[in-house]
């Protein structure tokens, strides 16, 4: 980037606010794509979701989605979890909605973690791998839960995510297997909001 272009990029906007850095703009675009992907996967399922549809919902070019994520499979894998280094929403209600959107993606098709979960029931090494991964998720979630027992609340949230996903995909429980992701997440919303310390919607 030339010095002139860099100066224009770093100059304050019309309201006098500092413009976000290039890395910050990239992070914001990735987050917007992932949010759109979670919605598309949850509503349409894996097979019917397209890169073009995700890009359109995010307001970006499909080539940019491929540039950031590589393939639909990689996009799906990113959409079903929150990377360890990613900053979580500070507002409890927004955090609950993020968890529900991730659950919706997990329910929309075979989750990428199912093979590991199957192995966890019979292989000690896989059990330890799953336990370590879940412990990290619990610790991450506890950092944004404004309560006296954030670790317990976070553990309950992770247990619900794991249990519902396993019950649908691995055990294929009646009713749970046949319900739509939207039906399931709508029913769970008040419980998630309560656990994270947010307020459930009045009509929930």
C-alpha positions as CSV (number, residue, x, y, z in Angstrom):
1,X,0.0,0.0,0.0
2,X,1.3,3.4,-0.9
3,X,1.9,6.1,1.7
4,X,-1.0,8.1,0.3
5,X,-3.4,5.2,0.3
6,X,-2.4,4.2,3.9
7,X,-2.9,7.8,5.0
8,X,-6.4,7.8,3.5
9,X,-7.2,4.4,5.1
10,X,-6.0,5.6,8.5
11,X,-7.7,9.0,8.4
12,X,-10.7,9.6,10.6
13,X,-14.2,9.1,9.1
14,X,-16.6,12.0,8.5
15,X,-17.7,11.8,12.1
16,X,-14.2,12.2,13.3
17,X,-13.9,8.6,14.5
18,X,-10.7,6.7,13.9
19,X,-11.1,4.2,11.0
20,X,-10.6,0.5,11.9
21,X,-7.3,-1.0,10.9
22,X,-7.1,-3.5,8.0
23,X,-6.9,-6.4,10.4
24,X,-9.9,-5.2,12.3
25,X,-11.9,-4.8,9.1
26,X,-11.0,-8.3,8.1
27,X,-12.1,-9.6,11.5
28,X,-15.4,-7.8,11.2
29,X,-15.9,-9.2,7.7
30,X,-15.1,-12.7,8.9
31,X,-17.6,-12.4,11.8
32,X,-20.3,-11.1,9.5
33,X,-19.7,-14.1,7.1
34,X,-19.8,-16.6,10.0
35,X,-23.0,-15.0,11.4
36,X,-24.6,-15.4,8.0
37,X,-23.3,-18.9,7.6
38,X,-24.7,-20.0,11.0
39,X,-28.1,-18.6,10.0
40,X,-28.0,-20.3,6.5
41,X,-26.8,-23.7,7.8
42,X,-29.4,-23.6,10.6
43,X,-32.3,-22.7,8.3
44,X,-31.3,-24.7,5.2
45,X,-29.1,-27.5,6.4
46,X,-25.7,-28.3,5.1
47,X,-26.6,-29.7,1.6
48,X,-28.9,-26.8,0.6
49,X,-26.6,-24.0,1.9
50,X,-24.4,-22.5,-0.7
51,X,-21.4,-20.2,-0.6
52,X,-23.3,-17.8,-2.9
53,X,-26.2,-17.7,-0.4
54,X,-23.9,-17.1,2.6
55,X,-22.1,-14.3,0.7
56,X,-25.3,-12.6,-0.4
57,X,-26.6,-12.7,3.2
58,X,-23.3,-11.2,4.5
59,X,-23.2,-8.6,1.7
60,X,-19.8,-9.8,0.3
61,X,-18.6,-11.4,-2.9
62,X,-18.6,-15.2,-2.9
63,X,-14.9,-15.2,-3.8
64,X,-14.2,-13.4,-0.5
65,X,-15.9,-16.2,1.4
66,X,-13.7,-18.8,-0.4
67,X,-10.6,-16.6,0.2
68,X,-11.3,-16.5,4.0
69,X,-12.6,-20.0,4.6
70,X,-11.4,-22.2,1.6
71,X,-14.5,-24.4,1.1
72,X,-18.1,-24.9,2.4
73,X,-16.9,-27.7,4.6
74,X,-14.3,-25.5,6.3
75,X,-16.9,-22.7,6.6
76,X,-19.2,-25.2,8.3
77,X,-16.5,-26.4,10.7
78,X,-15.8,-22.8,11.7
79,X,-19.5,-22.1,12.1
80,X,-20.1,-24.9,14.6
81,X,-17.7,-23.6,17.2
82,X,-16.2,-20.4,18.6
83,X,-12.4,-20.4,18.1
84,X,-10.5,-20.2,21.4
85,X,-9.0,-16.8,20.7
86,X,-12.2,-15.2,19.5
87,X,-13.7,-12.5,21.7
88,X,-17.2,-13.4,22.9
89,X,-20.1,-10.9,23.0
90,X,-20.1,-8.9,26.2
91,X,-23.9,-8.7,26.4
92,X,-25.4,-11.9,28.0
93,X,-28.3,-11.9,25.6
94,X,-26.0,-11.7,22.6
95,X,-23.9,-14.5,24.0
96,X,-27.0,-16.7,24.4
97,X,-28.0,-16.0,20.8
98,X,-24.5,-16.9,19.6
99,X,-24.7,-20.2,21.4
100,X,-28.2,-20.9,20.0
101,X,-27.1,-20.1,16.5
102,X,-24.2,-22.5,16.9
103,X,-26.5,-25.2,18.2
104,X,-28.8,-24.5,15.2
105,X,-25.9,-25.2,12.9
106,X,-24.9,-28.4,14.7
107,X,-28.5,-29.6,14.4
108,X,-28.8,-28.8,10.7
109,X,-26.5,-31.7,9.6
110,X,-24.0,-34.1,10.9
111,X,-21.7,-32.1,13.1
112,X,-18.0,-32.2,12.3
113,X,-17.3,-33.4,15.8
114,X,-19.6,-36.5,15.7
115,X,-16.8,-39.0,14.8
116,X,-14.8,-37.9,17.8
117,X,-17.8,-38.1,20.0
118,X,-18.5,-41.6,18.9
119,X,-15.0,-42.6,19.7
120,X,-15.2,-40.9,23.1
121,X,-17.6,-43.6,24.3
122,X,-15.0,-46.4,23.7
123,X,-11.5,-44.9,23.5
124,X,-9.9,-43.3,26.6
125,X,-7.7,-41.1,24.4
126,X,-10.7,-39.7,22.6
127,X,-12.5,-39.2,25.9
128,X,-9.6,-37.1,27.2
129,X,-9.5,-35.1,23.9
130,X,-13.2,-34.3,24.2
131,X,-13.0,-33.5,27.9
132,X,-10.0,-31.1,27.3
133,X,-11.9,-29.4,24.4
134,X,-15.0,-29.0,26.5
135,X,-13.1,-27.7,29.5
136,X,-11.6,-25.0,27.3
137,X,-15.1,-24.0,26.0
138,X,-16.4,-23.9,29.6
139,X,-13.6,-21.6,30.7
140,X,-14.1,-19.4,27.7
141,X,-17.9,-19.1,28.3
142,X,-17.4,-18.4,32.0
143,X,-15.5,-15.2,31.3
144,X,-18.6,-13.4,29.9
145,X,-21.3,-14.8,32.3
146,X,-22.1,-12.1,35.0
147,X,-23.0,-14.4,37.9
148,X,-21.5,-15.8,41.1
149,X,-21.2,-19.3,39.6
150,X,-20.1,-18.6,35.9
151,X,-18.2,-21.9,35.6
152,X,-21.2,-24.0,36.6
153,X,-23.5,-22.1,34.3
154,X,-21.1,-22.4,31.4
155,X,-20.7,-26.1,32.0
156,X,-24.5,-26.5,31.9
157,X,-24.6,-24.6,28.6
158,X,-21.9,-26.8,27.1
159,X,-23.6,-29.9,28.4
160,X,-26.9,-28.9,26.8
161,X,-25.2,-28.2,23.5
162,X,-23.4,-31.6,23.7
163,X,-26.5,-33.5,24.8
164,X,-28.9,-32.1,22.3
165,X,-26.5,-32.6,19.4
166,X,-25.6,-36.2,20.5
167,X,-29.3,-37.1,21.1
168,X,-30.2,-35.9,17.6
169,X,-27.3,-37.2,15.5
170,X,-25.8,-40.1,17.5
171,X,-28.7,-41.6,19.4
172,X,-31.4,-40.4,16.9
173,X,-34.0,-39.9,19.7
174,X,-37.6,-39.7,18.4
175,X,-39.0,-36.2,18.3
176,X,-35.6,-34.6,18.8
177,X,-34.4,-36.2,15.5
178,X,-37.5,-35.0,13.6
179,X,-37.8,-31.5,15.0
180,X,-36.4,-28.5,13.1
181,X,-33.4,-26.7,14.5
182,X,-35.6,-23.6,14.8
183,X,-38.1,-25.5,17.0
184,X,-35.4,-26.7,19.3
185,X,-33.6,-23.4,19.7
186,X,-36.8,-21.5,20.2
187,X,-37.7,-23.9,23.1
188,X,-34.2,-23.6,24.6
189,X,-33.9,-19.8,24.3
190,X,-35.5,-19.0,27.8
191,X,-33.2,-21.5,29.5
192,X,-30.1,-20.2,27.7
193,X,-31.0,-16.6,28.5
194,X,-31.5,-17.5,32.1
195,X,-28.2,-19.4,32.4
196,X,-26.1,-16.6,30.9
197,X,-27.8,-13.9,33.0
198,X,-29.7,-12.3,30.2
199,X,-33.5,-11.7,29.9
200,X,-35.6,-14.1,27.9
201,X,-37.9,-12.5,25.3
202,X,-41.4,-11.8,26.6
203,X,-43.0,-14.1,24.1
204,X,-40.4,-16.9,24.5
